[in-house]
Amino acid sequence: MLKQLEDYIKAQELVTSEQLERHFKVQQSALEGMLALLLKRGRIGIQQSNQCGGSCGCGSEPEAKGYFWRGQTSVPMNVKF
């Protein structure tokens, strides 16, 4: 499933957790470990939206987080974070 997740993020360029949940038909908690591993290895990155968090009363949607493909940059597994 990790390879499928990588392929989907590559193809979509930028995806949210909600999009991943819908596409793979799994709960976010099931995706979190795989996304964390891809982040740790440097294969994906996180992009925060520039939207307001909605607390100012402007009616904007809450801030969204998206995942994007960084490539094959891989961190050796013996490196501690």
Secondary structure, 3 states (H helix, E strand, C coil): CHHHHHHHHHHHCEEEHHHHHHHHCCCHHHHHHHHHHHHHCCCEEEEECCCCCCCCCCCCCCCCEEEEECCCCCCCCCCCC
